[in-house]
Amino acid sequence: MQRPIGVTLIVLLLVAATVFLAARSTAIPALRGGHKAFAAVALLALLALVATHALWAQRPYALLAFTAWALCAMAGLALSRMAARSGAHHVSLFGPIVEAGLAYVAAALYLRRIV
């Protein structure tokens, strides 16, 4: 089965974003110690595995799996950005969240048309 190049690029984006978030959450000292951070990274990795398989095999649930992964990735990005700084400093969440959200929305709209 021939898959479109866009699907391959989205799979690469999904894997790269998952690795980035996992590396970021394990590098922050505030998140390293707890089991909650490990559970969140494990859930994100599991959703990434399911979404990657669904996209690669072009299953009917690929858009749903990608959307679930994108929501979990956005929550993980927000939590990793908030835990990176102390409460007294300004936390810039708006820029990275909007950029990641726009990329995920563009990918989901493309997948809606393709899959």
DRENROTOR-399429 format. One record per atom (N, C-alpha, C): residue number from 1; atom name; x, y negated, z negated. Coordinates in pm, 1 decimal, padded with zeros to 6 digits, m for minus. Example, Ala and Ser with C-alpha at 12.3 -4.5 7.8 and 13.67 -1.06 7.14 Angstrom:
<nodes>
NODE     i   at         xx         yy         zz
NODE     1    N    01319.0    00569.0   m00780.0
NODE     1   CA    01230.0    00450.0   m00780.0
NODE     1    C    01320.0    00330.0   m00780.0
NODE     2    N    01285.0    00225.0   m00708.0
NODE     2   CA    01367.0    00106.0   m00714.0
NODE     2    C    01290.0   m00003.0   m00787.0
</nodes>
This chain:
<nodes>
NODE     i   at         xx         yy         zz
NODE     1    N    00084.7    00117.0    00000.0
NODE     1   CA    00000.0    00000.0    00000.0
NODE     1    C    00089.5   m00123.7    00000.0
NODE     2    N    00063.0   m00213.2    00090.2
NODE     2   CA    00139.6   m00337.3    00100.6
NODE     2    C    00078.5   m00442.2    00008.2
NODE     3    N    00160.1   m00494.2   m00083.5
NODE     3   CA    00109.6   m00597.4   m00175.1
NODE     3    C    00159.9   m00732.9   m00127.9
NODE     4    N    00080.0   m00836.6   m00147.8
NODE     4   CA    00121.0   m00971.2   m00108.1
NODE     4    C    00240.5   m01019.6   m00190.6
NODE     5    N    00318.6   m01109.2   m00132.0
NODE     5   CA    00436.9   m01161.8   m00199.8
NODE     5    C    00397.4   m01241.3   m00324.4
NODE     6    N    00279.9   m01301.8   m00323.6
NODE     6   CA    00233.3   m01377.5   m00439.2
NODE     6    C    00214.4   m01290.0   m00562.4
NODE     7    N    00167.0   m01168.7   m00541.8
NODE     7   CA    00148.2   m01075.9   m00653.3
NODE     7    C    00283.9   m01037.8   m00711.7
NODE     8    N    00382.3   m01015.9   m00626.9
NODE     8   CA    00516.3   m00984.6   m00674.3
NODE     8    C    00574.3   m01100.9   m00753.6
NODE     9    N    00553.3   m01222.8   m00706.4
NODE     9   CA    00602.3   m01340.2   m00778.9
NODE     9    C    00531.7   m01356.7   m00913.4
NODE    10    N    00403.2   m01327.6   m00918.3
NODE    10   CA    00328.6   m01337.9   m01044.1
NODE    10    C    00376.5   m01231.6   m01143.0
NODE    11    N    00406.7   m01112.2   m01094.8
NODE    11   CA    00460.1   m01008.0   m01183.2
NODE    11    C    00595.5   m01051.9   m01239.5
NODE    12    N    00679.8   m01111.8   m01155.6
NODE    12   CA    00808.5   m01161.7   m01203.5
NODE    12    C    00789.9   m01274.6   m01304.5
NODE    13    N    00694.1   m01363.8   m01281.2
NODE    13   CA    00662.6   m01470.7   m01376.3
NODE    13    C    00616.1   m01412.2   m01509.1
NODE    14    N    00533.1   m01312.2   m01503.0
NODE    14   CA    00480.1   m01247.9   m01623.1
NODE    14    C    00591.9   m01185.1   m01705.8
NODE    15    N    00680.6   m01112.6   m01641.7
NODE    15   CA    00790.4   m01047.6   m01713.5
NODE    15    C    00886.7   m01151.7   m01769.4
NODE    16    N    00920.0   m01253.2   m01690.7
NODE    16   CA    01013.2   m01356.8   m01736.9
NODE    16    C    00955.7   m01435.1   m01854.4
NODE    17    N    00828.0   m01469.1   m01848.3
NODE    17   CA    00765.8   m01543.5   m01957.6
NODE    17    C    00758.1   m01459.1   m02084.2
NODE    18    N    00732.4   m01329.9   m02070.1
NODE    18   CA    00727.6   m01242.4   m02186.9
NODE    18    C    00865.0   m01230.1   m02251.8
NODE    19    N    00968.1   m01214.4   m02170.1
NODE    19   CA    01104.3   m01205.1   m02224.5
NODE    19    C    01143.8   m01336.6   m02290.8
NODE    20    N    01108.4   m01449.6   m02228.5
NODE    20   CA    01140.4   m01579.9   m02285.9
NODE    20    C    01073.1   m01598.6   m02421.2
NODE    21    N    00944.7   m01566.4   m02429.7
NODE    21   CA    00873.6   m01583.1   m02556.5
NODE    21    C    00923.7   m01485.7   m02663.1
NODE    22    N    00956.5   m01364.3   m02623.0
NODE    22   CA    01009.0   m01268.2   m02720.2
NODE    22    C    01146.1   m01311.7   m02771.5
NODE    23    N    01230.8   m01361.1   m02682.2
NODE    23   CA    01363.2   m01407.6   m02724.8
NODE    23    C    01351.5   m01531.6   m02811.5
NODE    24    N    01259.9   m01620.1   m02777.4
NODE    24   CA    01242.1   m01742.6   m02855.2
NODE    24    C    01187.7   m01711.8   m02994.7
NODE    25    N    01094.6   m01620.2   m03003.0
NODE    25   CA    01035.7   m01591.8   m03134.1
NODE    25    C    01130.4   m01513.5   m03223.9
NODE    26    N    01222.0   m01437.2   m03167.1
NODE    26   CA    01318.5   m01366.7   m03251.0
NODE    26    C    01438.8   m01453.4   m03284.8
NODE    27    N    01458.7   m01563.2   m03214.2
NODE    27   CA    01572.6   m01650.9   m03240.4
NODE    27    C    01542.7   m01755.1   m03348.0
NODE    28    N    01415.9   m01782.1   m03373.3
NODE    28   CA    01378.5   m01883.5   m03471.7
NODE    28    C    01385.9   m01821.3   m03610.8
NODE    29    N    01464.2   m01881.0   m03701.5
NODE    29   CA    01478.4   m01821.0   m03835.1
NODE    29    C    01347.8   m01810.0   m03912.1
NODE    30    N    01255.7   m01902.1   m03891.6
NODE    30   CA    01128.6   m01897.7   m03965.1
NODE    30    C    01042.5   m01779.6   m03921.3
NODE    31    N    01059.4   m01732.8   m03798.1
NODE    31   CA    00977.3   m01622.8   m03747.9
NODE    31    C    01045.6   m01486.9   m03757.8
NODE    32    N    01174.2   m01484.3   m03780.2
NODE    32   CA    01247.6   m01358.2   m03778.3
NODE    32    C    01210.8   m01264.6   m03892.1
NODE    33    N    01182.3   m01318.8   m04006.5
NODE    33   CA    01166.9   m01234.6   m04124.7
NODE    33    C    01036.9   m01158.5   m04135.0
NODE    34    N    00930.7   m01203.7   m04074.7
NODE    34   CA    00801.1   m01143.0   m04100.6
NODE    34    C    00762.0   m01035.3   m04003.2
NODE    35    N    00668.3   m00953.2   m04047.8
NODE    35   CA    00613.8   m00848.7   m03962.3
NODE    35    C    00510.6   m00905.3   m03865.9
NODE    36    N    00454.7   m01021.6   m03898.3
NODE    36   CA    00354.6   m01081.5   m03809.9
NODE    36    C    00415.9   m01121.3   m03677.0
NODE    37    N    00537.4   m01174.2   m03681.0
NODE    37   CA    00604.1   m01212.8   m03556.9
NODE    37    C    00634.6   m01089.8   m03472.2
NODE    38    N    00677.2   m00983.0   m03536.6
NODE    38   CA    00704.0   m00859.5   m03463.3
NODE    38    C    00576.2   m00803.2   m03402.6
NODE    39    N    00467.8   m00808.6   m03476.6
NODE    39   CA    00340.0   m00759.0   m03425.2
NODE    39    C    00291.5   m00843.9   m03307.8
NODE    40    N    00311.1   m00975.9   m03315.6
NODE    40   CA    00269.9   m01062.9   m03206.2
NODE    40    C    00352.7   m01036.7   m03080.8
NODE    41    N    00482.7   m01017.5   m03097.3
NODE    41   CA    00568.7   m00987.6   m02982.8
NODE    41    C    00534.2   m00850.8   m02924.7
NODE    42    N    00503.9   m00754.7   m03009.7
NODE    42   CA    00465.5   m00621.9   m02962.0
NODE    42    C    00333.5   m00627.3   m02885.6
NODE    43    N    00237.2   m00706.3   m02935.5
NODE    43   CA    00110.0   m00721.4   m02864.5
NODE    43    C    00130.6   m00789.3   m02729.9
NODE    44    N    00213.0   m00892.1   m02726.9
NODE    44   CA    00242.0   m00961.1   m02600.9
NODE    44    C    00310.9   m00867.4   m02502.5
NODE    45    N    00404.2   m00786.4   m02550.4
NODE    45   CA    00472.5   m00691.5   m02462.7
NODE    45    C    00377.0   m00584.1   m02410.6
NODE    46    N    00285.7   m00538.6   m02496.4
NODE    46   CA    00187.3   m00438.6   m02453.2
NODE    46    C    00093.2   m00497.0   m02348.1
NODE    47    N    00045.2   m00618.6   m02372.5
NODE    47   CA   m00040.5   m00683.6   m02272.6
NODE    47    C    00035.2   m00709.4   m02142.7
NODE    48    N    00163.5   m00744.0   m02152.8
NODE    48   CA    00244.4   m00764.3   m02032.6
NODE    48    C    00259.5   m00634.8   m01954.4
NODE    49    N    00278.1   m00523.7   m02025.3
NODE    49   CA    00290.5   m00394.1   m01958.5
NODE    49    C    00161.3   m00356.4   m01886.4
NODE    50    N    00048.3   m00376.1   m01952.6
NODE    50   CA   m00081.7   m00343.3   m01891.3
NODE    50    C   m00108.3   m00434.7   m01771.3
NODE    51    N   m00083.4   m00563.7   m01788.1
NODE    51   CA   m00108.1   m00658.3   m01678.5
NODE    51    C   m00014.1   m00633.8   m01561.8
NODE    52    N    00111.8   m00603.3   m01589.8
NODE    52   CA    00207.2   m00576.1   m01482.2
NODE    52    C    00166.3   m00452.7   m01403.3
NODE    53    N    00126.8   m00348.3   m01472.4
NODE    53   CA    00082.0   m00227.4   m01402.0
NODE    53    C   m00043.1   m00254.6   m01319.8
NODE    54    N   m00137.6   m00326.8   m01377.9
NODE    54   CA   m00262.1   m00355.1   m01306.0
NODE    54    C   m00236.7   m00440.6   m01182.4
NODE    55    N   m00147.3   m00537.5   m01194.8
NODE    55   CA   m00115.7   m00621.0   m01079.1
NODE    55    C   m00038.4   m00543.6   m00973.5
NODE    56    N    00058.4   m00464.3   m01016.7
NODE    56   CA    00142.4   m00392.2   m00922.2
NODE    56    C    00061.2   m00288.6   m00844.3
NODE    57    N   m00032.1   m00222.3   m00913.3
NODE    57   CA   m00115.6   m00121.8   m00848.4
NODE    57    C   m00242.9   m00182.0   m00789.7
NODE    58    N   m00263.2   m00311.0   m00808.4
NODE    58   CA   m00380.8   m00384.9   m00760.2
NODE    58    C   m00510.9   m00319.1   m00805.6
NODE    59    N   m00520.1   m00299.3   m00935.0
NODE    59   CA   m00639.9   m00243.3   m00996.9
NODE    59    C   m00749.1   m00349.6   m01004.9
NODE    60    N   m00874.7   m00309.5   m01017.6
NODE    60   CA   m00983.3   m00407.6   m01026.8
NODE    60    C   m00978.3   m00491.9   m01154.0
NODE    61    N   m00916.5   m00442.4   m01259.6
NODE    61   CA   m00909.5   m00515.4   m01386.2
NODE    61    C   m00781.6   m00599.7   m01396.9
NODE    62    N   m00712.9   m00622.3   m01287.8
NODE    62   CA   m00586.0   m00695.7   m01290.7
NODE    62    C   m00605.6   m00840.4   m01336.2
NODE    63    N   m00710.7   m00905.5   m01289.6
NODE    63   CA   m00736.2   m01043.9   m01328.9
NODE    63    C   m00769.3   m01052.9   m01478.1
NODE    64    N   m00846.6   m00959.7   m01528.3
NODE    64   CA   m00879.4   m00956.8   m01671.1
NODE    64    C   m00754.5   m00933.1   m01756.3
NODE    65    N   m00670.1   m00841.3   m01714.2
NODE    65   CA   m00547.0   m00813.1   m01788.6
NODE    65    C   m00453.0   m00933.4   m01785.0
NODE    66    N   m00442.3   m00998.5   m01670.4
NODE    66   CA   m00357.3   m01116.2   m01661.1
NODE    66    C   m00411.0   m01229.7   m01747.3
NODE    67    N   m00542.4   m01248.1   m01749.6
NODE    67   CA   m00602.0   m01353.4   m01830.3
NODE    67    C   m00581.1   m01326.9   m01979.8
NODE    68    N   m00596.1   m01202.3   m02021.8
NODE    68   CA   m00570.9   m01168.4   m02162.9
NODE    68    C   m00424.8   m01193.6   m02198.4
NODE    69    N   m00333.2   m01156.5   m02109.0
NODE    69   CA   m00191.6   m01182.7   m02134.8
NODE    69    C   m00163.9   m01332.2   m02140.5
NODE    70    N   m00224.2   m01410.0   m02050.2
NODE    70   CA   m00200.8   m01554.3   m02046.4
NODE    70    C   m00249.7   m01621.6   m02174.9
NODE    71    N   m00364.8   m01580.2   m02225.7
NODE    71   CA   m00414.2   m01636.8   m02351.6
NODE    71    C   m00321.5   m01603.2   m02468.0
NODE    72    N   m00274.2   m01480.3   m02472.0
NODE    72   CA   m00181.1   m01440.4   m02577.9
NODE    72    C   m00047.9   m01513.9   m02562.9
NODE    73    N   m00003.0   m01533.8   m02441.2
NODE    73   CA    00123.0   m01605.5   m02418.7
NODE    73    C    00110.8   m01752.2   m02457.8
NODE    74    N   m00003.7   m01812.7   m02429.7
NODE    74   CA   m00024.4   m01952.8   m02469.3
NODE    74    C   m00026.6   m01965.9   m02621.0
NODE    75    N   m00092.4   m01872.5   m02688.8
NODE    75   CA   m00093.2   m01875.8   m02835.4
NODE    75    C    00046.4   m01852.5   m02891.1
NODE    76    N    00119.8   m01760.8   m02831.9
NODE    76   CA    00256.9   m01736.2   m02876.1
NODE    76    C    00347.8   m01854.8   m02853.1
NODE    77    N    00329.0   m01922.7   m02741.7
NODE    77   CA    00408.5   m02042.9   m02713.9
NODE    77    C    00377.8   m02152.3   m02815.0
NODE    78    N    00251.0   m02171.1   m02845.3
NODE    78   CA    00213.6   m02273.7   m02943.1
NODE    78    C    00267.7   m02240.4   m03081.5
NODE    79    N    00256.3   m02115.3   m03122.1
NODE    79   CA    00305.3   m02076.6   m03253.9
NODE    79    C    00457.6   m02084.7   m03262.9
NODE    80    N    00525.9   m02049.4   m03156.5
NODE    80   CA    00672.1   m02057.3   m03160.7
NODE    80    C    00719.8   m02201.6   m03159.6
NODE    81    N    00645.3   m02290.0   m03095.7
NODE    81   CA    00683.0   m02431.9   m03096.8
NODE    81    C    00654.1   m02495.3   m03232.3
NODE    82    N    00546.8   m02455.4   m03297.9
NODE    82   CA    00513.6   m02513.8   m03427.4
NODE    82    C    00607.0   m02464.3   m03536.5
NODE    83    N    00651.5   m02340.8   m03528.9
NODE    83   CA    00738.6   m02287.4   m03632.1
NODE    83    C    00883.6   m02328.9   m03613.0
NODE    84    N    00915.6   m02388.5   m03499.3
NODE    84   CA    01054.9   m02423.9   m03471.0
NODE    84    C    01100.4   m02544.5   m03551.1
NODE    85    N    01011.3   m02631.1   m03591.1
NODE    85   CA    01048.2   m02753.2   m03661.8
NODE    85    C    00976.2   m02758.2   m03795.7
NODE    86    N    01027.9   m02840.0   m03885.4
NODE    86   CA    00961.8   m02854.9   m04014.9
NODE    86    C    00836.6   m02939.9   m03999.8
NODE    87    N    00755.2   m02943.4   m04103.8
NODE    87   CA    00629.1   m03015.3   m04097.7
NODE    87    C    00644.2   m03165.6   m04089.5
NODE    88    N    00758.9   m03219.5   m04129.1
NODE    88   CA    00776.1   m03364.4   m04129.4
NODE    88    C    00808.6   m03420.1   m03992.0
NODE    89    N    00854.7   m03336.7   m03900.2
NODE    89   CA    00893.0   m03383.6   m03768.0
NODE    89    C    00776.0   m03372.7   m03671.2
NODE    90    N    00782.5   m03454.6   m03569.7
NODE    90   CA    00681.6   m03452.5   m03464.3
NODE    90    C    00702.1   m03327.6   m03378.6
NODE    91    N    00598.0   m03253.0   m03358.3
NODE    91   CA    00605.9   m03132.6   m03276.6
NODE    91    C    00544.0   m03164.5   m03141.2
NODE    92    N    00622.2   m03149.9   m03035.9
NODE    92   CA    00571.3   m03178.5   m02902.2
NODE    92    C    00515.9   m03049.9   m02841.4
NODE    93    N    00386.3   m03033.9   m02854.4
NODE    93   CA    00319.3   m02916.6   m02800.9
NODE    93    C    00253.0   m02943.4   m02666.8
NODE    94    N    00215.2   m03066.6   m02643.7
NODE    94   CA    00130.4   m03096.3   m02529.2
NODE    94    C    00198.4   m03062.8   m02396.9
NODE    95    N    00321.4   m03105.9   m02379.7
NODE    95   CA    00391.9   m03084.9   m02253.3
NODE    95    C    00409.1   m02939.0   m02216.0
NODE    96    N    00471.8   m02857.8   m02301.8
NODE    96   CA    00491.1   m02716.5   m02265.5
NODE    96    C    00360.8   m02639.0   m02250.4
NODE    97    N    00261.8   m02669.4   m02333.1
NODE    97   CA    00134.2   m02598.1   m02323.2
NODE    97    C    00062.8   m02631.1   m02192.9
NODE    98    N    00062.7   m02759.4   m02155.3
NODE    98   CA   m00002.8   m02798.8   m02030.3
NODE    98    C    00068.6   m02739.2   m01909.8
NODE    99    N    00201.5   m02743.6   m01909.9
NODE    99   CA    00276.4   m02688.1   m01797.3
NODE    99    C    00253.8   m02538.4   m01783.1
NODE   100    N    00261.4   m02466.1   m01894.3
NODE   100   CA    00237.7   m02322.0   m01889.2
NODE   100    C    00093.3   m02291.8   m01851.5
NODE   101    N    00000.1   m02368.5   m01905.5
NODE   101   CA   m00140.9   m02347.4   m01872.5
NODE   101    C   m00171.0   m02369.6   m01726.0
NODE   102    N   m00113.7   m02473.7   m01668.3
NODE   102   CA   m00134.8   m02499.8   m01525.2
NODE   102    C   m00075.2   m02388.6   m01439.3
NODE   103    N    00040.4   m02338.1   m01477.6
NODE   103   CA    00101.2   m02227.8   m01402.3
NODE   103    C    00014.9   m02102.2   m01412.0
NODE   104    N   m00037.9   m02074.2   m01530.8
NODE   104   CA   m00122.4   m01955.4   m01547.6
NODE   104    C   m00255.9   m01970.3   m01475.0
NODE   105    N   m00312.3   m02090.1   m01475.1
NODE   105   CA   m00438.6   m02112.7   m01403.8
NODE   105    C   m00419.0   m02098.1   m01253.4
NODE   106    N   m00309.5   m02152.8   m01201.2
NODE   106   CA   m00281.5   m02138.6   m01057.7
NODE   106    C   m00263.4   m01991.6   m01020.9
NODE   107    N   m00193.6   m01917.7   m01104.6
NODE   107   CA   m00175.4   m01775.2   m01078.6
NODE   107    C   m00307.7   m01700.1   m01087.5
NODE   108    N   m00391.9   m01735.0   m01183.5
NODE   108   CA   m00521.2   m01666.1   m01197.5
NODE   108    C   m00612.4   m01697.3   m01079.9
NODE   109    N   m00611.4   m01819.7   m01031.8
NODE   109   CA   m00693.5   m01852.6   m00913.9
NODE   109    C   m00645.9   m01776.7   m00790.6
NODE   110    N   m00515.4   m01763.6   m00775.7
NODE   110   CA   m00461.9   m01685.6   m00664.3
NODE   110    C   m00500.9   m01539.0   m00678.1
NODE   111    N   m00489.9   m01485.7   m00799.4
NODE   111   CA   m00525.2   m01345.1   m00820.4
NODE   111    C   m00674.2   m01319.9   m00799.0
NODE   112    N   m00754.2   m01417.4   m00833.5
NODE   112   CA   m00899.1   m01401.5   m00813.5
NODE   112    C   m00930.5   m01384.2   m00664.8
NODE   113    N   m00855.4   m01453.1   m00582.3
NODE   113   CA   m00876.9   m01443.8   m00437.8
NODE   113    C   m00820.1   m01315.7   m00380.7
NODE   114    N   m00705.9   m01271.3   m00433.2
NODE   114   CA   m00634.8   m01157.5   m00374.8
NODE   114    C   m00687.1   m01022.7   m00424.9
NODE   115    N   m00703.0   m01011.0   m00557.2
NODE   115   CA   m00736.3   m00879.4   m00615.4
NODE   115    C   m00883.6   m00853.1   m00611.2
</nodes>
